[in-house]
């Protein structure tokens, strides 16, 4: 879970990333594009400027006409996520039940 607070907001400011852009990037890093579609359906699409800002910061790129997270984007998100469910998606050893 992300600890929302001054430290997190300072991190976003330093990285020149809005909270909306962070959410977009998070969804691409953890293959949760369904959440982006849900947002589009419920609230309308995100602004193109958010995608272009992420691309300008080298967090996402267009690949075969689809947005994908870059290595830089993945590192940025994974350095700030401490959610066990998201981490176990990346690490098969966390799936093992421990006694």
C-alpha positions, 0 to 999 in steps of 0.5 A, a space after each residue: 500500500 502507498 502511504 499517502 502523506 507529505 513524503 509521497 507528495 514530495 516524491 511525486 513533485 520531485 519526479 514531476 508526476 501528478 497523482 493521476 499520472 502515478 495511477 496511470 503508470 501504476 496500472 501499466 506497470 502492474 498490468 491493471 489496464 482494466 482499472 484504466 478502462 473502468 475509470 474511462 467508463 465511470 469518469 471519462 478518459 484521462 487527459 492526453 497531457 497526462 500520457 504525454 507528460 509520462 512519455 516526456 519523463 520516459 516513464 511510458 512509451 508507445 509500442 505497437 500503438 499501445 502505451 507500455 511502461 518503460 524500465 524507468 517507469 517500472 523502477 519508479 513505481 516498484 520503488 514506491 509500492 510495498 503492497 504484498 499482492 503487487 509484489 507477489 505478482 512479480 516474485 513467484 517465490 512469494 506465492 509459496 505458503 510459509 509455515 
